[in-house]
């Protein structure tokens, strides 16, 4: 209760309505609507199970894109209607952390500006089979060129992460790391960066018993012999956790080489650490409170001390400053009940309406944000988030931009791709007295692309713009890259598979 409050239930609901439908929904405007985009691949590279891009890189003149590959053989098929009991039996089979999902094997493709070449794929012309011959190799965490070779980090939840490399797009790949380095709990080799002559790789590490193991970092000077520098045998706790038990950093999500330091960003709750020698690490954004952060030498506590900014999804150097892009763990599901009369329908609508207002307020106070660091002034500045102008508010002023998912830059512009999913509808239908059915729809959305000239933000792809590639299942741009005077954007699409689009810039 609010002491001496004059607010009524009606006025609170009105405030929620305004927050949910007026303050947080902005049209995406652009001067680039007359420029033609073109799709340059078949959806999913011809296979719908290639649901999203995972890793993008330029190598020997070609553009290389890898995929995440998942099928529904052992789980719930989205969009399919199930009898009530059958649905929950399948739902239970999912277990924790997508244990029920199966894969046909990740893929890797090369593009020369005109044609695609399968490198690792379910294709008769491919150099190697999908998943490098192992269907447990479900997605590529990163692609990275190091000392003239292309490296691919692989996620494998059953046998531990792997790393593969190749000399060219015309030769076979060799495996140079296996079994999760020192433990199969390192299920994904998720991000990589070159720093001072070493290739650094960050992992996903979540123990199968549900306990948090914490991300780890390994490095190699030759791409074959790997040494732990965070977690494992390094002497530094996994996930940068202190003996007191700080931390839940199970993803090493991002890395950047900037001004003499290697910076790394973790998943929720969102830490940033750095090292100048690759061995000794110092906190930049870490710990739970301002007091703890200052005590240990960090600039800010977790998520920059804001209510809940989320994980550090991407890092990018632009105009001699380091930019940090966050991701919000914010998914919504609407439960719709059919066949039980208008009263039930109205009540469920009211619940979703009230929740929408609450979520909008919570997101506005935090939401996806962008921060930048200037090493000359030793100063952090928030660029997007808070109560700024429309495009400078959290998520560029859009509640549904939950991830700042991809980023690339040239000397003129910084480009950012978002994950922008709609609410997922779970429809429960009464077909008879004891006959009920359930259907979970496929994820829909409208990913956006924004660009920044160091002063102003402009939305160049977004909902309502009428661009020809706005497939309702393109929930977000998972990868962006500049290639041969073009901006390449690749989308997540669980319906027909990932799409790759190109625009001249």
Secondary structure as UniProt FT lines:
FT   TURN            3..4
FT   HELIX           9..18
FT   HELIX           19..23
FT   TURN            33..34
FT   STRAND          38..39
FT   HELIX           43..46
FT   TURN            48..49
FT   STRAND          50..59
FT   TURN            60..61
FT   STRAND          62..69
FT   TURN            73..74
FT   TURN            78..79
FT   STRAND          81..83
FT   HELIX           84..93
FT   TURN            94..100
FT   STRAND          108..111
FT   STRAND          116..120
FT   TURN            124..125
FT   HELIX           130..133
FT   TURN            135..136
FT   STRAND          139..146
FT   TURN            147..148
FT   STRAND          149..155
FT   TURN            157..159
FT   STRAND          162..166
FT   TURN            169..170
FT   STRAND          174..177
FT   TURN            179..182
FT   TURN            184..185
FT   STRAND          186..195
FT   TURN            196..197
FT   STRAND          198..206
FT   TURN            208..209
FT   STRAND          217..220
FT   STRAND          227..230
FT   HELIX           232..234
FT   HELIX           238..240
FT   TURN            243..244
FT   STRAND          251..258
FT   TURN            259..260
FT   STRAND          261..266
FT   TURN            268..269
FT   STRAND          272..275
FT   STRAND          281..285
FT   HELIX           290..295
FT   TURN            296..297
FT   HELIX           302..305
FT   STRAND          311..318
FT   TURN            319..320
FT   STRAND          321..327
FT   STRAND          333..338
FT   HELIX           342..365
FT   STRAND          370..374
FT   TURN            375..378
FT   STRAND          379..384
FT   HELIX           390..392
FT   HELIX           394..397
FT   TURN            399..400
FT   STRAND          403..409
FT   STRAND          414..419
FT   STRAND          424..430
FT   STRAND          436..440
FT   STRAND          449..452
FT   STRAND          457..461
FT   TURN            463..464
FT   TURN            468..469
FT   TURN            472..473
FT   STRAND          476..483
FT   TURN            484..485
FT   STRAND          486..492
FT   TURN            494..496
FT   STRAND          499..504
//
